[in-house]
Amino acid sequence: MNYKNWKVSKPILKKGNKDAFDNVAVKDPSIVFYDGKYHVFYTSKKAKQTVNGIEYGVGCGYVTAESLEKLADAKRYNLNEILDANIIAPQVFYFEPQKLWYMFAHRPNRGKKPNLTPIYLTNHDINNPNGWSKSQDLNTGKSNDDFWIDFWVICDDAKAHLFYSDQKGSVLRMECPLDNFPKGFAKSKEKIALTVTGKNETGEWIMFEAEHVFHAKKQNLYLIQLECGYEIPPLKVSDPAHAGGDKGGCKHYGDARNRFMIAMVADKLEGPWRRVEDSENEFFAEAKNLFNEDGTKSKYSQVSHPEFIRSGYNQKLEIEDLNNVKILFQSFDSSDTPDNYDYNELPWELAIMGNGMME
């Protein structure tokens, strides 16, 4: 699999104007190509001045266009406002057995544990941003209040599988029969799918979040992309999910200035999973192997929350060939970002990276 060098596009989606609902960042993308158009759903970050200072808001945006290049100028929809819902980190696919589009995401569960709740919405027509149902909490068999984040669903021929991260180095998994989706997750028991940690000259690192799973048709393998982070001191920031949840001297592995990806493959979604990289501390995608189209070094300093641009759009999340892929990911230039950065202020934008494109 060619992962040594990635060719990176210019940004395809950047933050909106100063009054927009996404005036700070666009991040956490999910993308499908359907009906001759790309449909991109993303987490939006907004800042506004109030009498108490700057306040930040998080929501969900949607944009669609016939080409990736046209996404930047397309109309943007604020789904949180349209649907009167809290929607963060969306994942979208078409569930063929029910002939419905599904959006899985999470919402804040303030003052409770766990402090994030998985949700889902449905729609008969992905082209209609007003057509999404009222969001529903996903009932699961989770039996404790441990932290979880970035909920991801993929199906094989018999079952639906729910993956998520604990931000401590592990990915957890639940499953339910296709004919009882998604209500069947209420009777599921969580299992540890994998745990990945490491240490190199930069420091200790762990699998952190954004565990995204796909099926490669040519290789007949499942591939999971894992966003990893290095240990940094606790931050002064107020975002418990990403940049300051561990306070009082505890370790925190969420340094957003230097995220990177590893990848693992398996013959089935139950695992076992095995690394695709040649060595433990060689990474599937990181800043040093990102290059612009003209061969110069990319300005981006991390690879975060990636999603393959799929060959299909259904619940199997299929791509054709691992040796020729395009990935939508979030990043920014962190060269001027201080150690005491506020996660809410980071200027995430979306770009495309591809392998098999530099040969």
ABEGO torsion letter per residue (X at the ends): XBAABBBBBBBABBBBBAABAAAABBBGBBBBBBGGBBBBBBBBBBBBBBAAEBBBBBBBBBBBBABAAAAAABBBBBAAAAAGBBBBGBBBBBBAAAGBBBBBBBBBBBGBOBABBBBBBBBABAABAAABBBBBBBBBABABABBBBGBBBBBBAABBBBBBBAGAGBBBBBBBBAAAOAAAAAABBBBBABBBBBBBAAEBBBBABGBBBBBBAAAGBBBBBBBBBBBBBBBABABAAABGABBGGBBBAABAABBBBBBBBBABAAOBBBBABABAABBABBAAABBBAAGBBBABABBBGBBBBBABABAAGBBABAABBBBBBBBBBAAABBAABBAAABBBBBBBBBBGAAX
